[in-house]
Amino acid sequence: MHKKVILVCLTGLVLLVSSCSTYFNQPLQQTPSRVGEFSKSTQTLLDLPEAADPVEVAVYNFSDQTGQYKPVENGSTFSTAVTQGATTILIKALEDSGWFIPIERENLSNLSTERSIIRNTKQEYIKNLNPNEPPLPPLLYAGLLLEGGIVSYDTNIVTGGIGARYFGIGGSSRYRQDRITIYLRAVSTSNGEILKTVYVSKTILSQSLDASYFRFVKFQRLLEAETGITRNEPLQIAVKDAIEKAVHDLIVEGIKERFWSTKEGAETNKQLVENYTKEKEEQESIELYNRVFKKRTAKRNLSLSGGVSLIDADYAKKNAGFLARLGYQEKFTRNLGYGFSGSVMQLDSGKQFSDIFSEINLNAYFDILPDDDVAPYIYAGAGGVFNMSGASNKAADTFIKMQYGAGLKYYLSQRLGLKLFAEHNIVFSDELDHVINGKRNDFYFNFGLGLDYYFDF
């Protein structure tokens, strides 16, 4: 009985820990209304310097142009996938920035009707009582129109998960990533010229975590327990984030093109544009799925590597020996290149055989991801291996071989990089270890860590 109690307690503890965020933050009671949440870009927008002269701006419509409806498992729905209130969100972002004076245009007919009522009332009643009553002031007109909209909502661009179950105890985690894209453009009302267009995308993350226990703890006694949590990033907050980022970028782009300026003047303008340009270059180097791309101009490199060699020949014992290598590589294209290298190494089979060898290699290289910071590559070629200790027992001391391998590069900068590699060498002889035994030729493996220096003539 005591063991059963311990088992139940441990099970409950595992379930609690696996989903602690659920238990410590459960919505167990109603909550009052609250001020709307900030998005990730709200504070950046609010931190912009004060404008020298805010611009009157009109937004007629900033709409959902995707035409998508919410996906459902069964049946159909007429609920749209994204919010239809993007115009209101944009106007709020323009107001929060302090750089624009938003003018009502979305419901202009309502405004015109109300002004007509006021004007008629003044004419019929107030004017007779007070001839000095001032007329209704004119409507503000905009120097700038903001157009655009939500142009795409892509679902399930990345999905995945992990899970395991053993003896009735298990858990799993799943995730899904969607993406929303907006375009925002500024149009001059004086001549209709499109002054600037900005493009912003935002990913939307959904996650789930669950754990379960299902097991017979006694004859005809089944213990079953489960828990889980699902978190979905609110779509409205994602739209707000993208719009606020677009407004921020439009403001800085306008400063860059000298359409407007900060109140502090040229020095603040320069610093703001420099920070924005640096951030933009970094973000433009990141492709879909957060892959960081770098443009690499150097096509040649020298490499210095060290590691271990492991013989696979006629003796059973295989000890690790040292490896030192110097190499040169040159690219034909972004992916293809050639290289040659020279190495000194020790092949060691214990007391039976241990010699120092040198080798030369000529290889063709293929870079699988040439523009990534972490880049795998493969290579293959031919070469020779030479016994530096001299032949013995009438064995040869020069051998022809071929090799192939794979590696992983990590670029520290445009000039320096680290690499790991593993290589299989096939010798066209069974005399590498001075013993002929059977029909199989001798092999050896090289494993190394190296430093690359990239340059151009």
C-alpha positions in Angstrom: 0.0 0.0 0.0 2.8 2.3 0.9 4.4 1.8 -2.6 1.1 2.6 -4.3 0.8 5.9 -2.5 4.4 6.8 -3.4 3.7 5.9 -7.1 0.5 8.0 -7.2 2.4 11.0 -5.6 5.3 10.7 -8.0 2.9 10.6 -10.9 1.1 13.7 -9.7 4.4 15.5 -9.2 5.6 14.6 -12.8 2.3 15.9 -14.2 2.4 19.0 -12.2 6.0 19.8 -13.2 5.4 19.1 -16.9 2.6 21.6 -17.0 3.3 23.9 -14.0 2.5 27.1 -16.0 -1.1 25.8 -16.3 -1.5 25.2 -12.6 0.1 28.4 -11.4 -1.7 30.6 -13.9 -5.1 29.1 -14.4 -8.0 31.5 -15.3 -10.2 30.3 -12.4 -12.3 33.5 -12.1 -13.5 36.4 -14.2 -11.2 39.3 -14.7 -12.1 43.0 -15.2 -11.4 44.9 -18.4 -7.9 46.2 -18.8 -6.0 48.5 -21.0 -4.9 46.8 -24.2 -1.5 45.0 -24.2 1.6 46.4 -25.8 3.0 44.5 -28.7 6.8 43.9 -29.2 7.0 47.0 -31.4 4.8 49.4 -29.3 7.6 50.7 -27.1 9.9 51.2 -30.1 7.3 53.3 -31.7 6.7 55.3 -28.5 10.4 55.9 -28.1 10.8 57.8 -31.4 12.1 61.4 -31.0 9.6 64.1 -31.2 8.7 65.3 -34.7 9.6 68.8 -35.8 6.3 69.3 -37.5 3.6 66.5 -37.4 1.9 65.7 -40.7 -1.8 65.6 -41.3 -2.5 62.1 -42.7 -5.7 60.4 -43.9 -6.4 56.6 -43.9 -9.5 55.7 -46.0 -9.1 52.0 -45.8 -6.4 49.6 -44.5 -8.1 46.3 -45.0 -7.7 42.5 -45.1 -6.8 41.7 -48.7 -6.2 38.0 -48.1 -9.8 36.9 -48.5 -9.2 34.0 -46.1 -11.6 32.4 -43.7 -10.8 30.6 -40.4 -9.9 27.0 -41.1 -12.2 24.4 -39.4 -11.9 20.6 -39.3 -15.5 20.0 -40.4 -18.0 22.1 -42.3 -17.5 25.7 -43.3 -17.3 29.1 -41.6 -17.7 32.7 -42.6 -15.4 34.0 -39.9 -12.4 35.8 -41.4 -8.9 34.6 -40.6 -7.6 38.0 -39.7 -9.1 41.1 -38.1 -11.2 43.5 -40.1 -10.3 46.4 -37.9 -6.8 47.0 -39.3 -7.7 50.6 -40.2 -8.5 51.4 -36.5 -5.2 49.7 -35.4 -3.2 51.8 -38.0 -4.9 55.1 -36.8 -4.0 54.3 -33.2 -0.4 53.6 -34.2 -0.2 56.9 -36.1 -1.6 58.7 -33.1 0.8 57.0 -30.7 3.8 57.9 -32.8 3.3 61.6 -32.4 4.6 62.1 -35.9 1.1 62.3 -37.6 -2.2 64.0 -37.1 -4.8 61.4 -38.2 -7.9 62.7 -40.0 -11.2 60.9 -40.0 -11.8 59.4 -43.5 -12.9 55.8 -42.9 -16.4 57.0 -42.1 -16.4 60.3 -43.9 -20.1 60.0 -44.8 -21.0 60.0 -41.1 -18.8 63.0 -40.5 -20.3 64.9 -43.4 -23.9 64.1 -42.3 -23.2 65.3 -38.8 -21.6 68.6 -40.1 -24.6 69.2 -42.3 -26.9 68.8 -39.3 -24.8 71.3 -37.4 -24.7 73.7 -40.3 -28.5 73.6 -40.8 -29.2 74.0 -37.1 -27.0 77.1 -37.0 -28.7 78.6 -40.0 -32.3 78.0 -38.8 -32.1 78.7 -35.1 -28.8 80.1 -33.8 -28.3 82.6 -36.5 -31.6 84.4 -35.8 -30.7 84.7 -32.1 -27.1 85.5 -32.4 -26.0 87.0 -35.7 -22.3 87.0 -34.6 -22.3 83.2 -34.2 -19.0 82.0 -36.0 -19.5 79.6 -38.9 -18.6 76.0 -38.8 -14.8 75.7 -39.3 -13.6 73.9 -42.4 -12.5 70.3 -42.4 -8.8 69.6 -42.2 -7.3 68.2 -45.4 -4.4 65.7 -45.5 -1.0 66.2 -47.0 -0.5 62.5 -47.0 -2.5 59.4 -47.7 -1.6 56.0 -46.2 -2.7 53.0 -48.2 -2.1 49.3 -48.2 -3.4 46.4 -46.2 -2.9 42.9 -44.9 -1.7 41.1 -48.1 -1.2 37.5 -46.8 -1.9 35.1 -44.0 0.1 31.9 -44.4 -0.7 29.0 -42.0 1.5 26.1 -41.0 4.7 27.4 -42.5 6.5 25.5 -39.8 5.1 22.6 -37.8 6.7 20.0 -35.5 6.8 18.4 -32.2 8.4 15.7 -30.0 7.0 13.0 -27.7 7.8 9.8 -25.9 5.9 7.1 -24.0 7.2 4.3 -21.8 5.2 1.9 -19.7 2.1 4.0 -19.9 3.9 7.3 -18.9 4.4 9.8 -21.7 4.3 13.3 -22.9 4.5 15.3 -26.1 5.0 18.8 -27.3 3.8 20.4 -30.6 4.2 23.7 -32.2 2.9 25.6 -35.3 4.0 28.8 -36.9 1.9 31.1 -39.1 2.8 34.3 -40.8 1.1 37.6 -41.6 2.4 40.1 -44.1 1.4 43.8 -44.5 2.3 46.6 -47.0 2.0 50.3 -46.1 2.6 53.1 -48.6 2.7 56.9 -48.2 1.1 58.9 -51.1 1.4 62.6 -51.6 -2.0 64.4 -52.0 -0.4 67.2 -53.9 0.6 65.2 -57.0 -0.3 61.5 -56.2 3.4 60.4 -56.0 4.0 57.3 -53.9 6.7 58.6 -51.6 7.7 55.3 -49.8 6.5 51.7 -49.4 7.4 49.5 -46.5 6.9 45.8 -46.1 6.6 44.0 -42.7 6.0 40.4 -41.8 5.2 38.8 -38.4 5.2 35.2 -37.4 2.5 33.8 -35.1 3.3 31.0 -32.7 1.1 28.3 -31.3 2.4 25.7 -28.8 0.9 22.8 -26.9 2.3 20.6 -24.2 0.7 17.5 -22.7 1.6 14.6 -20.4 -0.3 11.5 -19.5 -0.2 8.4 -17.3 -2.0 5.2 -18.0 -1.2 2.0 -16.1 -2.7 -0.9 -14.1 -1.4 -0.4 -10.6 -3.2 -3.5 -9.3 -5.5 -6.3 -10.7 -8.6 -4.5 -12.1 -7.2 -1.2 -10.8 -6.4 1.3 -13.5 -4.7 4.7 -12.8 -5.1 7.2 -15.6 -4.2 10.9 -15.4 -3.5 13.6 -18.0 -2.8 17.3 -18.2 -1.8 19.8 -20.9 -1.5 23.3 -21.9 -2.0 25.1 -25.2 -0.8 28.7 -26.0 -1.8 30.6 -29.1 -0.4 34.0 -29.9 -3.3 36.4 -30.3 -3.7 37.3 -34.0 -4.9 40.8 -33.2 -1.7 41.5 -31.3 0.4 40.1 -34.2 -1.4 42.5 -36.6 -0.9 45.4 -34.2 2.8 44.5 -33.9 3.2 44.4 -37.7 1.4 47.7 -38.2 3.3 49.5 -35.5 6.6 48.2 -37.0 5.5 49.5 -40.4 4.6 52.9 -39.1 8.0 53.1 -37.3 9.9 52.1 -40.5 7.9 54.6 -42.6 8.8 57.4 -40.2 12.5 56.6 -40.4 12.4 56.1 -44.1 10.9 59.5 -44.4 13.6 61.0 -42.3 16.2 59.2 -44.5 14.6 60.8 -47.7 14.2 64.1 -45.9 10.5 64.3 -46.2 10.3 65.2 -42.5 12.7 65.6 -39.5 13.0 65.2 -35.7 12.7 68.2 -33.5 16.4 67.7 -32.4 17.7 68.2 -35.9 20.3 66.6 -38.1 22.4 64.8 -35.5 19.4 62.9 -34.1 18.2 62.2 -37.7 21.6 60.7 -38.6 21.7 58.5 -35.5 18.2 57.3 -36.0 18.8 56.4 -39.7 22.1 54.6 -39.0 20.5 52.4 -36.3 17.6 51.6 -38.6 19.8 50.8 -41.6 21.9 48.5 -39.5 18.8 46.7 -38.2 17.4 46.5 -41.7 20.5 45.0 -43.1 20.6 42.3 -40.4 16.9 41.5 -40.9 17.3 41.4 -44.7 20.0 38.8 -44.3 17.6 36.5 -42.4 15.5 34.5 -44.8 12.4 32.5 -44.2 12.7 30.0 -41.3 15.2 32.3 -39.6 18.2 31.3 -41.8 20.9 33.9 -41.6 22.4 34.6 -45.1 25.8 36.3 -45.6 27.3 37.5 -48.8 30.8 36.1 -49.0 33.2 37.7 -51.5 36.4 35.7 -50.7 36.8 32.7 -53.0 40.0 31.3 -51.6 41.1 30.1 -48.2 44.0 28.6 -46.3 43.3 26.1 -43.6 45.2 24.7 -40.6 43.7 21.6 -38.9 44.5 19.2 -36.2 42.9 16.0 -35.1 43.3 12.2 -34.8 43.8 9.4 -37.3 42.4 5.9 -36.8 43.6 2.9 -38.8 41.4 0.1 -40.0 43.7 -2.6 -41.3 44.7 -6.1 -40.5 45.5 -5.8 -36.8 42.6 -5.9 -34.3 43.9 -3.1 -32.2 43.1 0.5 -33.4 44.6 3.3 -31.4 44.1 7.0 -32.2 47.1 8.8 -33.6 47.8 12.5 -34.2 46.9 14.4 -37.4 48.2 17.8 -38.6 47.0 19.2 -41.9 47.6 22.3 -44.1 45.3 23.0 -47.0 44.3 25.4 -49.7 40.8 25.7 -51.3 39.3 27.8 -54.2 35.8 28.1 -55.4 34.5 27.9 -59.0 30.9 28.8 -58.1 29.0 29.5 -54.9 28.7 25.8 -54.2 31.6 24.1 -56.1 35.3 24.3 -55.5 38.5 22.3 -55.4 41.4 22.1 -52.9 44.6 20.3 -52.1 46.2 19.6 -48.7 49.2 17.9 -47.1 49.1 16.0 -43.8 51.3 14.4 -41.3 49.7 11.6 -39.2 50.3 8.6 -37.0 48.7 5.3 -37.7 48.8 3.1 -34.6 47.9 -0.5 -34.0 49.7 -0.8 -30.7 52.9 -2.9 -30.4 52.3 -4.7 -33.7 52.4 -1.6 -35.8 52.9 2.2 -35.4 54.4 4.5 -38.0 54.4 8.1 -39.1 52.9 8.9 -42.5 52.4 11.9 -44.7 49.7 12.3 -47.3 48.6 14.6 -50.1 45.0 15.0 -51.2 43.3 16.6 -54.2 39.5 17.1 -53.6 36.4 18.5 -55.1 34.2 20.3 -52.6 30.5 21.0 -52.5 29.1 23.6 -50.0 25.5 22.6 -49.3 24.6 26.0 -47.7 27.2 28.4 -48.9 25.5 31.6 -47.5 24.7 30.3 -44.0 26.8 31.0 -41.0 26.7 27.3 -40.1 27.4 25.5 -43.4 27.7 21.8 -44.0 29.9 20.5 -46.9 31.0 17.3 -48.6 34.1 16.4 -50.6 35.8 13.6 -52.4 39.0 13.0 -54.3 42.2 11.1 -54.6 45.7 11.3 -53.3 48.7 9.4 -52.0 50.0 8.3 -48.6 53.7 7.8 -47.8 55.5 6.0 -45.0 57.9 8.5 -43.5 59.6 5.8 -41.3 60.7 3.7 -44.3 59.4 0.4 -45.5 60.1 -2.8 -43.7 59.7 -6.5 -44.4 59.9 -5.7 -48.1 56.6 -3.8 -47.9 55.9 -0.7 -50.1 56.2 2.8 -48.6 54.0 4.7 -51.2 50.3 4.0 -51.7 47.6 5.4 -53.9 44.3 6.1 -52.3 40.9 7.9 -52.6 39.1 9.7 -49.9 35.7 11.2 -49.2 34.3 13.1 -46.2 31.9 15.6 -44.7 32.3 18.6 -42.5 30.6 21.6 -40.9 31.8 25.2 -41.2 31.1 28.0 -38.8 32.0 31.5 -40.1 33.3 33.7 -37.3 33.6 36.6 -39.8 34.2 37.3 -43.5 37.8 36.3 -43.0 37.8 33.6 -40.3 35.9 30.3 -39.9 36.0 27.1 -37.9 35.4 23.7 -39.3 34.9 20.1 -38.2 35.4 17.2 -40.5 35.3 13.4 -40.7 37.1 11.6 -43.6 37.3 8.0 -44.8 40.5 7.1 -46.7 40.5 3.9 -48.9 44.0 2.7 -49.7 44.4 0.6 -52.8 46.7 -1.8 -51.1 46.8 -4.3 -48.2 50.3 -3.4 -47.2 49.7 -0.2 -45.3 50.4 -1.9 -42.0 53.2 -4.1 -43.5 50.9 -7.1 -43.3 49.0 -8.8 -46.1 46.0 -10.7 -44.7 43.0 -11.7 -46.8 41.6 -9.8 -49.8 40.5 -6.5 -48.1 42.5 -3.4 -48.6 43.5 -1.2 -45.7 41.6 1.9 -44.6 42.0 4.7 -42.2 39.9 7.6 -40.8 40.7 11.2 -40.1 38.8 13.4 -37.7 39.8 17.0 -37.3 39.1 20.6 -36.2 40.4 23.4 -38.2 40.7 27.2 -38.7 40.1 28.7 -42.2 41.4 32.1 -43.4 39.5 33.5 -46.4 41.1 35.9 -48.8 41.1 37.2 -52.4 44.0 38.4 -54.6 
